Amino acid sequence: MTSKTVLSVGQCRPDSAAIAHYLKTNFNALVLTADLPDQALDSLRKNAVDLVLINRKLDIDSSDGLAILTQIRADSKISSVPVMLVSNYAEWQQKAVEMGAIYGFGKAELNRPETRAKLASVLEAT
């Protein structure tokens, strides 16, 4: 399996570690991290990223993660990168999908089979 690269944005340290471990173990993914929107956008422009996972509220400053999704979709150089929202709230997942994301998952759902299937749809695609 070819290794894929995931950019995880705005997670707290424990959640970041859990998500990275899950992605490395299940998909052999390389996981990059960013705490702030500018860091995320810079990383996307400098790296070949296969999936972006954005926390609904960024841990570092509680800013809105969906603002990053808006910036990604507005930039023609990175607008095609798949994005998932990390949130346990269905209404926020729906809002993210309406803004151009793929239906994501919440941290409480990380080890569920349906979460693996969602991630596999991107990370195991050829």
C-alpha positions in Angstrom: 0.0 0.0 0.0 1.3 3.4 -1.0 1.7 5.7 2.0 -0.7 8.6 2.1 -0.2 11.9 3.9 -2.8 13.4 6.2 -2.7 16.9 7.7 -4.4 17.0 11.1 -5.3 20.6 12.1 -6.3 22.0 15.5 -6.3 18.9 17.6 -5.2 18.9 21.3 -2.1 16.9 22.0 -3.8 13.8 23.3 -6.3 13.7 20.4 -3.6 14.5 17.9 -1.5 11.5 19.2 -4.5 9.2 19.1 -5.5 10.2 15.6 -1.9 9.9 14.3 -1.5 6.5 15.9 -4.8 5.3 14.4 -3.9 6.6 10.9 -0.3 5.1 11.1 -1.6 1.8 12.4 -4.5 1.4 10.0 -3.3 3.1 6.9 0.5 3.5 7.2 -0.2 7.2 6.8 2.3 10.0 7.3 0.6 12.5 9.6 1.5 16.2 9.6 0.1 18.6 12.1 -0.8 22.2 12.3 -2.2 24.3 15.2 -3.3 27.4 13.3 -4.9 28.2 10.0 -1.9 29.8 8.5 0.2 26.8 9.4 -2.3 24.5 7.8 -2.5 26.4 4.6 1.3 26.7 4.4 1.6 23.0 4.9 -1.0 22.3 2.2 0.9 24.4 -0.3 4.3 22.8 0.5 3.3 19.2 0.8 1.3 16.6 -1.2 -1.5 16.0 1.2 -4.1 13.3 0.5 -6.6 14.3 3.3 -7.1 17.1 5.8 -8.7 16.5 9.2 -9.9 19.8 10.8 -11.0 20.0 14.4 -14.3 21.9 14.7 -12.8 24.2 17.3 -9.0 24.6 17.1 -7.5 23.6 20.4 -4.9 26.4 20.5 -7.4 29.4 20.3 -10.9 27.9 20.0 -11.3 29.5 16.5 -13.7 28.0 14.0 -12.2 25.1 12.0 -14.7 25.6 9.2 -13.0 28.9 8.4 -10.0 26.8 7.3 -12.3 24.7 5.0 -13.5 27.9 3.4 -9.9 29.1 2.8 -9.0 25.7 1.3 -12.0 25.7 -1.0 -11.2 29.2 -2.1 -7.6 28.5 -3.1 -7.4 26.9 -6.6 -4.0 25.3 -5.8 -5.4 23.3 -2.9 -9.1 23.3 -3.4 -9.3 19.7 -4.6 -7.8 18.2 -1.4 -10.3 16.1 0.5 -11.3 17.5 3.9 -13.1 15.9 6.8 -14.3 17.7 10.0 -13.4 16.1 13.3 -16.5 16.6 15.4 -19.0 14.5 17.3 -21.9 16.8 16.3 -23.9 15.7 13.3 -25.1 19.2 12.6 -21.5 20.4 12.3 -20.7 17.5 10.1 -23.6 18.4 7.8 -22.5 22.0 7.7 -19.0 20.9 6.7 -20.4 18.7 3.9 -22.5 21.6 2.6 -19.2 23.6 2.5 -17.4 21.0 0.5 -16.0 18.5 3.0 -16.5 14.8 3.1 -18.6 13.6 6.0 -16.1 13.2 8.8 -16.1 11.7 12.3 -15.9 12.6 16.0 -13.0 11.7 18.3 -15.5 9.5 20.2 -16.0 7.5 17.0 -12.4 7.0 16.1 -12.2 3.3 16.6 -15.6 2.5 15.0 -15.8 0.5 11.8 -17.7 3.2 10.0 -14.9 5.7 10.7 -12.4 3.3 9.2 -14.6 3.0 6.2 -14.8 6.8 5.8 -11.1 7.2 6.0 -10.4 4.2 3.7 -12.6 5.8 1.0 -9.8 8.4 0.7 -6.7 6.7 2.1 -7.0 3.4 0.3 -8.2 5.0 -3.0 -5.8 4.6 -5.9 
